[in-house]
Structures are given as structure tokens and as C-alpha cells.
Amino acid sequence: MLIVAVSSGIVIFAHGSSVASANDAVRNVAEAVAAAVAIAHVETAFLEAQPNLADAVARLVENGVNRILVVPYFLTLGIHLQRDLPALVKQLAAAHPHLKIRVTPPLDGHPALIQALLDRAGAVLSDWK
């Protein structure tokens, strides 16, 4: 009987920007996620910047990861999450048949998003005197 150790990784997947600070902000989120979870392998990937999803998955595979959870750092289920991300995941699954790759829903609909919006609005409204 072959026993295979399970090792999980997370990829925080964002659109990417030509503005470096925007991509750095996503990297900071990924670092915060890595610090908050008991998963040793957390990567950042971008649709239109580097590293891309294939690069992030390759790094995880090199580190022995065989289960990957892709967490889209997108607000809504737009065309990139409906068309582009599923196609990328399908290609990666074909290239790495030993991997289990799953994708979470986007941020839209999560109760914490409403609170974040209220917090942002409240901070500005409290300054209006």
C-alpha cells in the first residue's frame, strides 16, 4: 500500500496591475494569510502580472504540495473568474495530474465585506463635522 503525505498550499490570485504598489498590496495580503493559517505554503499569483498562476503552482509543487486552494482576490464573479481562471486551472490540472486544485468563490457576498465598507465610510463620515 502506497501512502502519500498530503501537503496543502494556498494561492492568492489577483488581477495584477502595472502599478507596482497595487501588486505589493496583494503580496502583503498573502503574507498576512500565511501568518494566520497553519499552512506553510502560501503564494501570490496574478492574471496580468508576475508571477502568474502557473509559476505559483510550480513553486508549490517544488515544495511538495499536492493540494492547492486558489483564493481569488476579486470582488465579483466577472469574466476573469467565469472564463479565464477556470481555463487556467484546467490547464494546470492537466499538466499536474497528481494535484488537487480547488477555487473559492470571490469576495462578493461575504459578510465581512459589508463591514469593511461600513468601516471605510464611517472613517470618512466621522471627519465631516
C-alpha positions as CSV (number, residue, x, y, z in Angstrom):
1,M,0.0,0.0,0.0
2,L,1.4,3.4,-1.0
3,I,0.9,6.2,1.5
4,V,1.1,9.7,0.1
5,A,1.6,12.6,2.5
6,V,-0.9,15.4,1.9
7,S,0.6,18.9,1.7
8,S,-1.7,21.9,1.1
9,G,-0.9,25.3,-0.4
10,I,-2.9,28.4,-1.0
11,V,-2.6,30.8,-3.9
12,I,-4.0,34.3,-3.5
13,F,-4.9,35.1,-7.1
14,A,-5.4,38.7,-8.2
15,H,-5.8,40.6,-11.5
16,G,-2.4,42.3,-11.3
17,S,-1.5,45.8,-12.2
18,S,1.1,47.9,-14.0
19,V,1.2,49.8,-10.7
20,A,3.8,48.0,-8.5
21,S,2.3,49.2,-5.2
22,A,-1.1,47.6,-6.2
23,N,0.7,44.2,-6.6
24,D,2.6,44.7,-3.4
25,A,-0.7,45.2,-1.6
26,V,-1.8,41.8,-2.8
27,R,1.5,40.3,-1.7
28,N,1.0,41.9,1.7
29,V,-2.4,40.2,2.0
30,A,-0.8,36.8,1.0
31,E,1.8,37.3,3.8
32,A,-0.9,38.1,6.3
33,V,-2.8,35.0,5.2
34,A,0.4,32.9,5.6
35,A,0.8,34.2,9.1
36,A,-2.8,33.5,10.0
37,V,-3.1,29.9,8.8
38,A,-1.4,26.6,9.7
39,I,-0.4,26.1,6.0
40,A,3.2,26.6,5.3
41,H,2.9,27.3,1.6
42,V,1.1,30.5,0.5
43,E,1.9,32.1,-2.8
44,T,0.7,35.1,-4.8
45,A,-0.3,34.9,-8.4
46,F,-1.6,37.4,-11.0
47,L,-3.6,37.2,-14.1
48,E,-1.8,40.1,-15.8
49,A,1.4,40.4,-13.8
50,Q,4.1,38.2,-12.5
51,P,4.2,35.7,-11.0
52,N,1.4,34.1,-12.9
53,L,-0.7,31.2,-11.7
54,A,1.4,28.6,-13.4
55,D,4.6,29.9,-11.8
56,A,2.9,29.9,-8.3
57,V,1.7,26.4,-8.8
58,A,5.2,25.3,-9.9
59,R,6.7,26.7,-6.8
60,L,4.2,24.9,-4.6
61,V,4.8,21.6,-6.4
62,E,8.5,22.1,-6.0
63,N,7.8,22.3,-2.3
64,G,5.9,19.1,-2.2
65,V,2.4,20.5,-2.3
66,N,-0.2,18.2,-3.8
67,R,-3.4,20.1,-2.8
68,I,-3.8,23.7,-3.9
69,L,-6.6,26.1,-2.9
70,V,-6.8,29.2,-5.2
71,V,-8.4,32.1,-3.4
72,P,-9.5,34.8,-5.9
73,Y,-8.7,38.3,-4.6
74,F,-11.6,39.7,-6.8
75,L,-14.8,41.3,-5.6
76,T,-17.3,39.7,-8.0
77,L,-17.7,36.8,-10.4
78,G,-16.7,38.7,-13.5
79,I,-15.3,37.4,-16.8
80,H,-11.9,36.7,-15.4
81,L,-13.4,34.3,-12.8
82,Q,-16.0,32.9,-15.1
83,R,-13.8,32.3,-18.1
84,D,-10.1,32.9,-17.5
85,L,-9.5,31.3,-14.1
86,P,-11.3,28.0,-14.9
87,A,-9.3,27.7,-18.1
88,L,-6.0,28.2,-16.3
89,V,-7.0,25.7,-13.6
90,K,-8.0,23.1,-16.2
91,Q,-4.6,23.6,-17.9
92,L,-2.7,23.2,-14.6
93,A,-4.7,20.1,-13.7
94,A,-3.8,18.5,-17.0
95,A,-0.1,19.5,-16.5
96,H,-0.1,18.2,-12.9
97,P,-2.5,15.2,-12.7
98,H,-1.3,14.4,-9.2
99,L,-2.6,17.8,-7.9
100,K,-6.0,18.5,-6.4
101,I,-6.8,22.2,-7.3
102,R,-9.9,23.9,-6.0
103,V,-11.1,27.5,-6.3
104,T,-13.0,29.5,-3.7
105,P,-15.8,32.0,-4.6
106,P,-14.9,35.7,-5.0
107,L,-15.2,38.1,-2.0
108,D,-18.7,39.3,-3.0
109,G,-21.4,38.1,-0.6
110,H,-19.0,37.6,2.3
111,P,-20.4,39.4,5.4
112,A,-17.0,40.9,6.3
113,L,-17.1,42.8,3.0
114,I,-20.1,44.8,4.2
115,Q,-18.4,45.6,7.5
116,A,-15.2,46.7,5.6
117,L,-17.3,49.1,3.5
118,L,-19.0,50.5,6.6
119,D,-15.7,50.9,8.3
120,R,-14.3,52.9,5.4
121,A,-17.4,55.0,5.1
122,G,-17.5,55.6,8.9
123,A,-13.9,56.8,8.9
124,V,-14.6,59.5,6.4
125,L,-18.0,60.4,7.8
126,S,-16.6,60.9,11.2
127,D,-14.2,63.5,9.8
128,W,-17.1,65.5,8.3
129,K,-18.1,67.8,11.2
